[in-house]
Structures are given as structure tokens and as C-alpha cells.
């Protein structure tokens, strides 16, 4: 079902064993046959992909190296700007809009030789945990089409899990890369805040958003991340300096070493034992920890007490930031307009017609949390809890090199089962949100099957800029997984 | 917080919708009020925490005042900037409905 991975494709295209055109045709055919059922793509750019593949083949024919992702088909979450290609954020308010520029990550993928094949479905403006909040219809989980793929990067995760592409980019504000990766049985990485440029990522919650890759293997995730990360002067929150490569001996592009001997690891007690974590998920974390111990790591229990309050803090902070960021959809500069006699009425009618219910809910919640009389009680208080959570992590990383936790509290749930219960849906993110609030990197790695034979993911968390050690741990988990 | 904050009312939700420039119909108010009340009630766990003297975190990076050289560089062309607009005047301006007054 899965097809060749990133490393395999790039190697064969670079050494002339296979043409990029042949690779892209294979993947376009998979998309054409499988995606009508899954709905993972909002837009497939087949002709541009073929033309791009031919350019790559031309470079190889002339003895040039197209780059570390030579001929690799990639899918892009549809909140990443693509020059001249519709970018909707799965919202009616941006339907038909074509950005005048590429996001930095798109430019970097092209520079590395990748072949974009289309834009993937998401919860509208990345607000959701199931991809059911898309204005253009839900995406289905390839392992069981009656279930959700998770979200908000559900289209990207489903496309990778179904073998439609070997790699897709998502964005992760509260778990939107890791949770769908977990529910679809693939690898999803949220890098350190600021590690990957967000220039050209449509903003949701600016102190939390980060772009990351979804792939079928840890090595493929490393290759993709190395292609897109690093400082970008166009993003003022970009971390200066050059990241440490992820391969053995600090080499880029190489396989990630499966080495954890001597590393200290802590299982986050609060996230693993909390109510609502399925038995299979809890068992996956302890089994993965046992495998790491077997590989030479030292495993203990870690305390991150304020992780219990992360969900409450997040659902004040993220909506507050969203209410500010989404003020730009005013019917003036781009997107939908619903006419009215005055500009204020035009703004209000445009936004009422263009945004779906979840986006409106979060805008109103955020506006309330920021409004006069409530700012200190809600937004200000949540920001102080964020400080306490970061202090907890700082203390834990004094004792541990990495931390372990569930990714999603449950396996993939049936479509429609949480859409009428706001808190049940928000609870899908309770194990992933702490990393966003702290700005730390985290990765979800598949660990066998749980309830109803659906995939389970284990989460590895690391301190800021700790991607190298995080990937090594992920690699050992991948190799030991049932 | 308001240890046991009074639940949010439909009037407050209507006010917030106006602040956020969202035309919300009266028939939608009850549903949004219930949803917002549920989230705010869940957040009551934060009220029990002792946060005296704890500084707020707005942003997880220790970056301050990121500057770039003050140089002229190419930006978006006017036609590119206007290309996505719903209404444009004279190929130069975003056109909007009347902002001031009812009649000239």
C-alpha cells in the first residue's frame, strides 16, 4: 500500500536509476485511484508536477544534482502559500485566492529538488482535531474510512498513510501534525518554535504555530526537515544559526543513528495516567519505554504538574491570538466579500458568510478572553500558567534528556462522534499542547495497533533545539515497534 | 478570575460578535453561548492556581527586537497586491463601501 519512501526515491532519481517523471506519474495515479474515497487533497497540480519532474530529469541528464529531495513528490497543507496555486485554508473566505508568493518552506522544497503535487485538506484555518471542520468536506482515515484521520493536518497525514505521497507538510499549533500522524500510523514532527520559517504560513496562533513534516519513516522525516529548516530573515521569530544535522556523526541526509545508550528518559506521569487515555495508548508508552530501556536508556517517571492545565490555557491563548490574526479577513484585500451599504456591515456579513462555526466560535472566545474586564482573568492568567508549565519542563530537563508521552489519548474516532461536543474534540489535543505552549520539539512515532486494530502513536518530547536527540530516540522506537 | 465566574450570557456573546465583526443571527446565539460557557467553565481550573508574582509568557523564544538593515528591496507589485481583491478602483485602490455618514 505504501510505495517508496523519500530516501529511496531521491537516491534512485539522483543516480539515474529512475526518472522523476516516472515517480510522479506513479503517485498521480495513486491519487487518482484512492483520493476520491479519502478526500485528502483539495487541489492536485498534476500538470505543474509533471513539468517540474521533467525539469529534474533534465538536470540529472545534464549531470547536475537536483538536491537531496530529487524527484520526491510532496503534498502541502492548504494553509501554506503557493504562488499562483489556490490556497484556501479550507475556508470559503479564501476560496479562489491565489497567493502572489511561495512560503519559504515551499521555496526550500523546490530548491531541494522536490515535486509539489497538490494541496491537502485541513480543518478550516487549522482549527480542529479531525479535519471535519473543512468547508470542502472531511478527509477519511485510510486505515478505516469510517474514522477521522485526525487534524488539523488530516489531509497530509492521510495522503502519506495511503501512499499517495511519501512526504507532506503540515502545521502544528496544538498537535495538528502529531495527532493526525498518530491516528494514521505515520511519523509527524513538530520542530522547535522558530526552527522552520513560517513566512507564507497563514497565521492561526502566532506564538504557537510551527510547520513540520509527516512521513512514513523517521529517516524520511529527518530528510524533509533538513530541507526546510534553518534561519529565514523573512520570519522575525526564526531561530538564528544553523541547526545541527540529524544524521550519524552530524552529517545531513544520512540515516538517523538508532543510539540511546546512556540517555535519561522520563515518562510524563500527568499525560500518561490522565483520565481518557485509552488502555492501548498507555500500554504503548510503557512498552516503548521498555524497548528504549532494553536499548540502553535509563527510564523513570517525570513530573510536569502544570501539563494538567495546558488544555485550559491553550484554549484561551490560541483563540485570543486567532481572533487578532483573523481580523485581516475583512472583505477588502482578498477573498470573499458580501456587499452591504456600509463597510462595517460589509465586514460583518462577509465574515459571517465566509467563516465556519468552529472559526467563529474561536474568534468569539478569543475576543472575549481579550476584552476589557476579562483580559487579566482569562488571557493574562493563561499566559502565567504558560510560564509555570515552561518552568516544569525546565526542571524535568534537568533530570532527563527526553520525555515520553502519548500523542493522542485515543485511536482514530468515528466521523461525527465528537462534532457536537466541543470539549470532547478539544480534549484530543491534551497530550500534544504542552510542547506548543513551551515552544519545544516533539515527534509522534507509530507503536503498533490499539483498540479496533487502529494505529497508536508514542510521543517523544525534547528541550528547545533538541531535535537531534529526539530523532535518535524516535529511530529506536521505530525499530522496536511491534 | 472570578473564582466562580458568572456564566457568559447571550447578550455578552452578541457584544463580542459585534466587536469581532461577525453578523451572528439571534437563532445562533444560544448555541454559541453554550459552547463558550463550556470552554470557559473548563478553564475554571486555572482560577485555583496561585499565580502571584508569576510573569506572563507571550512567546516562547528569548528573541528581542529583531531588526534588519533598512534597505530598499523589491516588494509586491501593485497589480499583484490588488489581484485578489474583491473590488478595485482605477487599478490603484481597494474599493470599500461608504465608511463615514449615511448621505454625502
Interface residues (C-beta under 8 A of the other chain):
Chain A: X97 X98 X100 X101 X193 X194 X207 X233 X236 X237 X239 X308 X309 X311 X312 X313 X315 X316 X323 X327 X330 X331 X332 X333 X334 X335 X336 X337 X339 X340 X341 X342 X343 X344 X345 X346 X347 X348 X349 X351 X352 X355 X360 X361 X363 X364 X365 X367 X368 X371 X377 X378 X380 X381 X382 X383 X384 X385 X386 X387 X388 X390 X422 X423 X426 X437 X438 X439 X440 X464
Chain B: X1 X2 X5 X8 X12 X13 X16 X17 X18 X19 X20 X21 X22 X23 X24 X32 X35 X36 X38 X39 X40 X42 X43 X45 X46 X47 X49 X51 X54 X55 X56 X57 X58 X59 X60 X61 X63 X66 X68 X76 X80 X81 X83 X84 X85 X86 X87 X94 X96 X97 X98 X99
